[in-house]
Amino acid sequence: MIGISFYLQDPQAETQIIHAANLGVKRAFTSLHIPEEKGDLVKRMIRLLKLAEDYGMEIHADVSLNTLDHLGIGKFTELWPLGIKGIRLDDGFDKETVISLSKVFSLSLNASTLNEDELLAVLGGGVEPESLIAWHNFYPRPETGLEEEFFHEQNRMFKKYGIPIFAFIPGAGSKRGPLHEGLPTLEKHRLMNPYAAGIELIQHVEGVYVGDQGTEDNLLEKLTAYKGLNILTIRVKSRHLQSGQYKLRPDVSQDGFRLQNTRVTANVEPSNTAARRLGSITMDNDAYGRYRGELQICKRNLGANHRVNVIGRVIEEDIPLLALLKPGQTIKLIIE
């Protein structure tokens, strides 16, 4: 599942909700305890929640013990009639409160901080695992995002109990203030291409949410195409190719990704038979006989071969996507 995040003081929140909903995105996250937010937050929240409801979008809200004072409301159950159907609990909630809230809301536990004893205490109180979500934090300050191995350790714990896991990737383009440094769960994703970060998370967790409000560069379009149709988009530079879809072979070669049904009978003269680097796009020439025309994307650095023309290259920002390709994967090459 792909989700977006919107924030009460973001003037573009309405546009963002409508754009995402029109792409089939039906889940959104918002935070109801951001210290920097000021003003009539309840009125703004009601307006955004009504819009999301009109577009069939389900909202999960991050709440803390400060949320009631922050919004000027008396109890958490007052959020239900406003349109919030799921809440994600920040640190500090006792077991009794967690169990009580689980009877009203779809409940998300903090997957980044909860240990197994605390999880067992919640489950022991009668909350069914299938009614819970394990939802990781995002980390606005650089150098504070999760270590990858810790992330996987936490995930193994929740998977053992059959609890689905959600996590965040940074946005493309505009980042949420006040730091504007991205909102990833994993620190390694902070400066990574957000699309590559999203594809990586999709392979490990059930729900991937864009933490920032920015979804430029067709981020949602590409993520939903991958999640729904298994199409992975890669941007390339080439004067010899046109944008289009290709399918990888189901067998896995050591040195390159081989694109099916690309061989030709017409002549392919040797040209630019240069050394090949990771991400180079190649075409076999006439010297390879019946292989002529076959396209490959290099998985590692290779030397020059007089039978192989170098005809393009994956852009540097998209190189991390190569490690995420699967046998038989459909890829969409976009010429830049």
N, C-alpha and C positions, 0 to 999 in steps of 0.2 A: 504494500500500500504506500502511496505517495501522498504527502501532506504539505501544507504551507504553514507559515506563521504570520500573524498580523498583530499589530500593537495599537493600543488605544490612541496614542498621539501621533500616529503615522498618517499624514494627510492623504496618502495614496492607498490606504487600506481598502476602501470600497472598490477601487479599480482592481486591486490585487485579488480580492475575493471573487469578483465576477470573472476575471481572466482565468483563474484556476478552475472555477466551477464549469466554465465552458469547455475546458479540456477534460472534464470527467473527474477532476480531483474533488473528493467528497469529505475530506477531513482537514481540519485546521486547528492550530494551536495558538493560544494567546496566554500572556502572563498577566496576572492580576495583583502583582506585588512588586512592580518596578519602582524603586525609590525616586527615580528622576521624573516620573510622570506626575503632573500636577493638573489642577482644574476640575471641572465637573466630569469625572470619569464615568460615573454611573450612566449619565445621559448618553455619552459617547458609546459606552459599552452596549447599551440597549439598542442603539441605532445599528451598530455593526452586527450584533447578534441577530437582529430581525432580518437584515440583508442576507446574512449567511443562511438563515432558515428558509428564506424565500428561494434560495438557490439550492436547497437540499443538502447543505453542508453541515456536518456534525462538528461541534466545537468542543475541544478539550482545553481546560484552563489550568494553568499552573497557579497553585495557591500556597500560601504560607500562613503562619500564625498571625502575620501582620495584615493579611488581606482584608479582614473585616474592618479594621480601622482605616486602611488605605482607601476603601470604597465607601466607608460610612454605612455599613450594613450590620445587622445584628447577629446573623448566623449563616453558616454556609448553605443551608438548604434554601435560602432566599435566591441563590443563583439558579436553581432549577427552573422556576417559572420564567426567568429571563432568557432561557434557551441554552444554558450550559448543561450538557448531559454527561460530561465526563470531567473529572478533576484529577490533576496530578499533584500529589502531596509532596511538598518540600520537607526538609528535615524538621523534627520537633513534635510531630503528632504522636500521641500515645496510642497504644494498641486499641483501647476502647473506642477512641474517636475514629480510628481507621475502620474498625468493624461497623460502627454506626453509620459512617458516611457511605460505606459499601452497599448499604441497603437502599440508598437513594440514587447514587451516581455510579456510572462506570468508573472504576477506580484504577488509577495508575500509581504504582509505587516507584520510588526513586531507585532506579537500577544501578546508579553509580555509587551509592552510599550504603545501601541495605546489605546486611550480612545474613548468613543462612539462619542463625538463631532468631533474628528479628523476623525473617520471612516465615519461619515455622510458627512463631507466635501468632502472626496474622492468620495463617492457614488453620492453626489450632483453634482459633476463635470462631470458626465456622464459615470463613470466606472461601468460596470455591476457586481453585486456581484458574479455571476457564473464564471467570468473571474479572480477572485482574489483567493489567498490562504492566510490564516492567519497562519503565521509560527512563532513559539516560538523561543526565544533565547536558546542557550546552555550556561553553566556557568562554565568556567575553574577553577575559584577559589572556594575552599571549603567554605561552609557556605553562598554562594551567590545565590544558585539555588532557584527557585520559591517555595513559600509556596503553599501547595496543594489547599487550599480553594481559594486563589487568582487565581490560574491556572484555576479552574473550573468556577470562576466568569467571567474571560476573555472569556472562551470558550462559556459560555451561551450567551454572547453578540454577538459573531460571528455566532453562530448557529441561532440566531434570524433573521439574515439577509441572511441565507443560504450560508455562506462562509465556505468552508472546512478548517480544522485545521490540521497542521503538528507540530510535536514536536520531541525532541531528547532523546535518551537513551545513557548511556555511553557504550563504547565498551568492549569487552571481551579481556583480554590479554593486548596487547600493547596500551598505551594511548598517545594522542598527547601532545607534549611539548609546552611551556617550563615547565609547572607545572606537567604534567603527573598524574593528579588527576581525570581524567574522564571528559566527556562533556555532562552532563545531563541537561534537562530542569528543572526537579523537584529535589530539594536537597535530598529528601528522596530516590531517585534512585542512588545517587552517589556511595554508598557502597553496594547496593543491587545486587543480581544476575542479570546481564543485560537482560537475557532471561525473568525473571519474570517481570522486569521493562517494557520490550517490550510488554508482554502480557497484562499488566495493561493498557498501553497507547492505545493499539489496541482497547480496550473496550471503549475508550473515544474520540479518534481522528481518522481522516481518513488516515493520513500519519505518519508512525513511521520511523525515520532515526537513524542509528547508528552514533553518533557524532564523536567518535574516529575512527581511521583507523583499530583498532583491531577487528577482528571477529572470534577469536579462539573459541574452544569448540563447533564447529558446530553451532554458534549463528545464522547465516543466514539460514542454513538448517532448524533449528527448528522454526525460526520465519516464514519462508515461508510455512512450513508444517501447522502451526497453521492458518495463514492467508488464505491459499488456500484450505486446507483440514479439518480445524477445529480439528487438532490433537495436543494435548498438551503433551509435553515430560517431564517426571519426572524421575529423577535418584534415585535409591533405592539401599539399601544393603540388600541382602537376599541370603541364601544358599538353599532356597526351591522354588524359582521362577526362571523362565527364562525370558529374555527380550521378549517383545511382546506387542501387542495392546489389549486394553480392552475398553469396553463401560460402562459408568456410567448409572445407572437406571434413568429414566425420573422423578421419584418422589424423593423428597428431604428429606432425613432422618436428624434428629437433630444431631446425634452423629457420623455418619460415611458416607463415600462415598461407596456405594455398587456397586460392579462390576458385571455386568450382565453375565449370562451363565457360572458361575464358580462353581456351585454346582456339586458334584460327587456322584456316588453310591458306590464307593470303600470305605473301612474303612479309617477314619482319626483319629488316636489315639490321645488322649490328650497329649500335650507336650508344655512346656514353656507357661503355662497358667498364665502369669505374668501380672502385671499392665500395662495398655496401655497408651501411651502418644500421644499427637498430632503428627501425621505423622507415627504412628505405622501401620504396615500392618498385618492384622489378617486373620486367616482361622478358620471357625467354625468346631469343631470336632464332633465325633460320638454322643456326649451327646446332640447335637442340632438336632438330627434326620434328617429330610428331608433337613435341611439347611446345612448339612455337606459339607465342601469344599468351601462354599461361602467366597469370599475375600472382605475385606473392608479396607479402609484407614481411620484412626481415625481423626475426625475433632476437637477433644478436648481431654483433659486428662480423662481417664476412669480407674476404678478400675479393679482388676483381676477378671476373670470369668472362672470357671473351664470348661466351654463349648467352650472357644475361645482360640486358639493357636496364640501366637505372632510369626510371621515368617519373619519379616523384618521391615525396617524403611526407610522412605524418608530421603535422605541426608539433612543435616541442611540447606545448601544453597538453596535448592529447596522447603523448607517449605512454603515460601510466595506464591508459585504457587497454593497451596491448596485453598486459599481464592479466587482464580480466576476461579476455575472450575465451569462449568455450567451443569444443568441437561441434561442428554443424551450425554455429552461430550465424545469424543473418547480420550483416554489417551494412551501414549506409555511409558511403564515402561522400563527403561534402567538399567540393573544390573551392579553395579560398584564393 
